Amino acid sequence: MVALGMRKFLFWPHLIAGVLAGLVILVMSVTGVLLTYEKQVVAWADSPANRVAIPDGSARLSIDQPLAAAPAKPTALPLSSDPTAAAQLTLPQNRVVFVDPYTGRITGEGCVPTRNFFRQVTAWHRWLGQNTPLSKGITGASNLAFLFLLLTGVPMWIQRPIVWFRRRLSPKARDYNWHHVLGIWASVPLLLIVFTAVFFSYSWATPLLYRVTGEALPAPEPPVAVGPGLYQPLFLKIQSPSWRSITLRPAAGSFTVEEGSWGRVDLKTQWIFNPASGALLRTERFADLPLARRLRTWVRTVHTGEAAGWFGQTVAGLASAAAVVLVWTGLALSWRRLRAARS
């Protein structure tokens, strides 16, 4: 009896939130599916320019050589431990240029059509295609509504646990069955995806995280730049036997050393240097960071699933696909109920 009362109490707020935010949630879910393997697809599209031959008896040039070859001031220079990978220069306006680390020759640019496609999909995913206060407000509110839908839906789905699909059902019974099955199976990954999205939608989320953990929000640091000719000694100093990639950010005067895949933020170390002398100012290892900063660092890769590599990305993509069906079946069920109430 108590369970039935709770279901009735949750049902109408759940239905109203779904009807109001359903179409925006549908757009975010469809674009989330398209973004599932963005990094892998971009890497594949860039591979003609990103692969280089290893000359016999040749060593890599100084890290300053790719910087000198840049057609514009780079914002980042990711370097891979893979000897066949080109140096990647990230330039303003989202341009990417690849440089042969053995010759200093520009091998080509990142695949523009592929990168533009994902840029447009990301714009729709975050702001409905327009980066305006109104579009940000709509997607942010819709994401909060989605979180509310999940928090109210889980108790109702558990009370009537339908865990697998049934065949030969009427359209209404089919929608009900699919809505409950996918709600139960996708609820946990969707809760993680939607909760972490709050940090992208609202500026108050990160300060709140610091307050909850009892820590002070760090003040932003002014941009710096290491003097010319100092990058190579620093690059050699920070290498470790297990490094997989090192990213130089000239404006920050920092190197980020990754010893795992991109999603493993716990295997990253940041080295900050004096902009004039190149002397090491501090080393920021993940394990030594304050709790709030460690949690905040995980947000993006948990949202995309990359925290768990290919498997996590696949789960996130399937959960986003399940959200598409949840929205569709939820709207269909709501339409039938509202139409019956009017008749």
C-alpha positions in Angstrom: 0.0 0.0 0.0 2.8 2.4 0.9 4.6 1.5 -2.4 1.4 2.2 -4.4 1.0 5.6 -2.7 4.6 6.5 -3.4 4.1 5.6 -7.1 1.1 7.8 -7.3 2.9 10.6 -5.6 5.9 10.4 -8.0 3.9 9.7 -11.2 2.5 13.1 -12.1 5.6 15.2 -11.4 7.5 12.6 -13.4 5.1 12.8 -16.3 5.0 16.7 -16.3 8.8 17.0 -16.2 9.1 14.5 -19.1 6.5 16.4 -21.2 8.1 19.8 -20.6 11.8 18.8 -21.2 11.3 15.7 -23.4 12.3 17.1 -26.7 15.4 18.8 -25.4 16.4 15.7 -23.6 15.9 13.8 -26.9 18.3 16.1 -28.7 20.9 15.8 -26.0 20.5 12.0 -26.0 20.8 11.6 -29.8 23.8 13.8 -30.0 25.3 11.9 -27.0 25.1 8.7 -29.1 26.8 10.5 -32.0 29.6 11.6 -29.7 30.3 8.2 -28.2 33.5 7.4 -30.1 34.4 11.0 -31.1 38.1 10.7 -30.1 38.6 7.3 -31.9 36.9 8.6 -35.1 38.8 11.8 -35.1 42.1 9.9 -34.6 41.2 7.6 -37.5 40.3 10.5 -39.8 43.6 12.3 -38.8 45.8 9.2 -39.4 47.0 10.1 -42.9 48.6 13.3 -41.5 49.4 11.8 -38.0 51.6 8.9 -39.1 55.3 9.4 -39.9 58.1 7.1 -41.0 61.1 6.6 -38.7 64.3 7.5 -40.5 67.2 5.1 -40.0 69.4 6.2 -37.2 67.5 9.5 -36.7 66.4 10.8 -33.3 63.6 13.1 -32.6 64.2 16.8 -33.0 64.0 19.2 -30.0 60.5 19.9 -28.8 61.1 23.5 -29.9 61.3 22.5 -33.6 57.5 21.7 -34.0 56.8 25.0 -32.2 59.0 26.9 -34.7 57.1 25.2 -37.6 53.7 26.4 -36.3 51.9 28.7 -38.7 50.3 30.5 -35.6 51.0 30.6 -31.9 50.0 27.2 -30.6 47.8 26.7 -27.5 49.0 23.1 -26.9 51.5 20.6 -28.2 50.6 17.0 -27.3 53.5 14.5 -27.9 53.0 10.8 -28.0 55.5 8.1 -26.9 54.6 6.2 -30.1 57.6 6.8 -32.4 55.4 6.7 -35.5 53.1 9.5 -34.3 53.5 13.1 -35.5 53.7 16.0 -33.1 50.3 17.7 -32.9 50.0 21.5 -32.7 46.7 22.8 -31.5 46.2 26.3 -32.9 43.6 29.0 -32.3 40.1 28.6 -33.8 40.3 24.8 -33.3 42.9 24.2 -36.0 45.2 21.2 -35.6 48.5 20.8 -37.6 50.8 17.8 -37.5 54.6 18.0 -37.6 57.1 15.3 -38.3 59.1 15.0 -35.1 62.2 13.8 -37.1 62.3 16.4 -39.8 60.2 19.4 -38.6 58.1 19.2 -41.7 54.4 19.8 -41.5 52.6 16.6 -42.6 49.1 18.0 -42.8 46.2 19.3 -40.9 43.5 17.5 -38.8 40.6 16.2 -40.9 38.5 19.4 -41.1 35.1 17.8 -42.1 35.3 15.2 -39.3 36.2 17.8 -36.7 33.6 20.2 -37.9 30.9 17.5 -37.8 31.7 16.7 -34.1 32.0 20.4 -33.3 28.4 20.9 -34.6 27.1 17.9 -32.8 28.8 19.1 -29.6 27.1 22.5 -30.0 23.7 20.9 -30.3 24.5 18.6 -27.4 25.4 21.5 -25.1 23.5 24.5 -26.4 21.0 23.3 -29.0 23.3 24.6 -31.7 23.6 28.2 -30.4 25.9 29.3 -27.7 23.6 31.9 -26.1 22.4 32.5 -22.6 18.9 31.3 -23.6 20.0 28.1 -25.2 22.4 27.4 -22.2 19.5 28.0 -19.8 17.2 25.7 -21.7 19.7 22.8 -21.9 20.8 23.3 -18.3 17.2 23.3 -17.0 16.4 20.3 -19.2 19.4 18.4 -17.8 18.1 19.1 -14.2 14.7 17.9 -15.3 16.3 14.7 -16.7 18.0 14.2 -13.3 14.6 14.6 -11.6 13.1 12.1 -14.1 15.7 9.5 -13.2 15.4 10.1 -9.5 11.7 9.7 -9.6 11.6 7.0 -12.2 14.0 4.6 -10.4 11.6 4.0 -7.4 8.7 3.4 -9.8 10.7 1.1 -12.0 11.9 -0.9 -9.1 8.4 -1.3 -7.6 7.3 -3.0 -10.9 10.6 -4.6 -12.0 10.2 -5.5 -15.7 13.7 -6.6 -16.6 13.4 -7.9 -20.2 11.5 -7.2 -23.4 8.3 -8.9 -24.3 7.0 -9.6 -27.8 3.5 -9.5 -29.4 2.3 -6.6 -27.2 0.0 -3.8 -28.2 1.7 -0.4 -28.9 0.8 0.9 -25.4 1.9 -2.2 -23.6 5.1 -2.3 -25.8 6.0 1.3 -24.9 5.3 0.6 -21.2 7.5 -2.6 -21.4 10.4 -0.8 -23.1 10.2 2.2 -20.8 10.5 0.1 -17.7 13.2 -2.4 -19.1 15.5 0.4 -20.3 14.8 2.5 -17.2 16.1 -0.3 -15.0 19.1 -1.3 -17.0 20.3 2.2 -18.0 19.5 4.1 -14.7 22.9 3.9 -13.1 25.0 5.0 -16.1 22.4 7.7 -17.0 22.5 9.0 -13.4 26.3 9.4 -13.7 26.1 11.0 -17.1 23.3 13.5 -16.2 24.7 14.4 -12.8 28.2 15.2 -14.2 26.6 17.3 -16.9 25.4 19.7 -14.2 29.0 20.9 -13.8 29.0 21.9 -17.5 25.7 23.7 -17.3 26.0 25.7 -14.1 28.9 27.8 -12.8 27.7 27.2 -9.2 28.3 23.4 -9.3 32.1 23.5 -8.9 32.2 26.0 -5.9 29.4 23.9 -4.3 31.6 20.8 -4.6 34.4 22.6 -2.8 32.1 23.8 -0.1 30.7 20.4 0.5 34.2 18.9 0.9 35.2 21.8 3.2 37.9 23.1 0.9 38.7 26.5 -0.5 38.2 27.1 -4.2 41.6 27.7 -5.7 42.2 31.2 -7.2 42.8 31.2 -11.0 46.5 31.6 -11.9 47.6 34.2 -14.4 48.9 32.9 -17.7 52.7 32.6 -18.1 55.1 31.5 -20.8 58.4 29.7 -20.6 61.3 31.4 -22.3 62.5 30.3 -25.8 64.9 27.4 -25.7 63.9 26.1 -22.3 61.2 23.6 -23.4 63.6 20.8 -24.5 65.5 20.6 -21.2 62.2 20.6 -19.3 60.8 17.9 -21.6 63.7 15.6 -20.9 63.5 16.3 -17.2 59.9 15.2 -16.8 59.9 12.0 -18.9 59.3 8.7 -17.1 59.8 5.2 -18.5 56.0 4.7 -18.5 54.9 7.9 -20.1 52.3 7.6 -23.0 51.8 11.3 -23.9 53.1 14.7 -22.7 51.2 17.9 -23.5 52.9 21.2 -23.4 50.7 24.3 -22.8 52.9 27.3 -23.5 50.5 29.9 -22.1 50.4 28.0 -18.8 54.1 27.2 -18.6 53.2 23.6 -17.9 53.6 20.0 -19.0 51.0 17.3 -18.4 52.4 13.8 -18.3 50.0 10.9 -18.9 50.9 7.4 -18.1 47.5 5.9 -19.1 44.7 6.5 -21.6 43.2 10.0 -21.9 40.3 9.0 -19.6 42.6 7.9 -16.7 42.9 11.3 -15.0 44.4 9.5 -11.9 47.5 8.7 -14.0 48.3 12.3 -14.9 50.9 14.5 -13.4 51.3 18.3 -14.1 54.6 20.0 -13.9 54.7 23.8 -13.5 57.8 25.8 -14.3 59.2 29.2 -13.7 58.5 31.2 -16.9 61.9 32.9 -16.9 64.4 30.3 -15.7 62.6 27.1 -16.4 63.1 26.0 -12.7 60.5 23.6 -11.4 57.9 25.4 -9.3 55.7 22.5 -8.3 54.5 19.0 -9.3 50.8 18.2 -9.1 50.2 14.5 -8.9 46.6 13.4 -8.9 46.9 11.5 -5.5 48.2 14.7 -3.8 45.4 17.0 -5.0 42.6 18.1 -2.7 39.5 15.8 -2.7 37.3 18.4 -4.4 39.8 18.9 -7.2 40.2 15.1 -7.7 36.5 14.7 -7.9 36.1 17.6 -10.3 38.9 16.2 -12.5 36.9 13.0 -13.0 33.7 14.8 -14.1 34.4 15.0 -17.8 35.7 11.5 -18.4 32.9 10.0 -16.2 30.4 12.0 -18.3 31.8 10.5 -21.5 32.5 7.1 -20.1 36.2 7.5 -21.0 37.2 7.0 -17.4 36.7 3.2 -18.1 38.2 3.3 -21.7 36.4 1.7 -24.6 34.1 -0.2 -22.3 33.0 2.9 -20.5 32.4 4.8 -23.8 30.3 1.9 -25.0 28.2 1.8 -21.9 27.7 5.6 -22.1 26.7 5.4 -25.7 24.3 2.6 -25.0 22.8 4.5 -22.1 22.4 7.5 -24.3 20.6 5.3 -26.9 18.4 4.0 -24.1 17.6 7.6 -23.1 16.3 8.2 -26.7 13.9 5.3 -26.3 13.0 6.4 -22.8 12.0 9.8 -24.0 10.1 8.5 -27.0 8.2 5.9 -25.1 7.6 8.3 -22.2 6.1 10.9 -24.5 4.0 8.3 -26.2 2.6 7.0 -22.9 2.0 10.6 -21.7 0.1 11.5 -24.9 -2.1 8.4 -24.5 -2.9 9.2 -20.9 -3.5 12.9 -21.5 -5.8 12.1 -24.5 -7.7 9.6 -22.4 -8.1 12.1 -19.6 -9.6 14.6 -22.0 -12.1 12.2 -23.5 
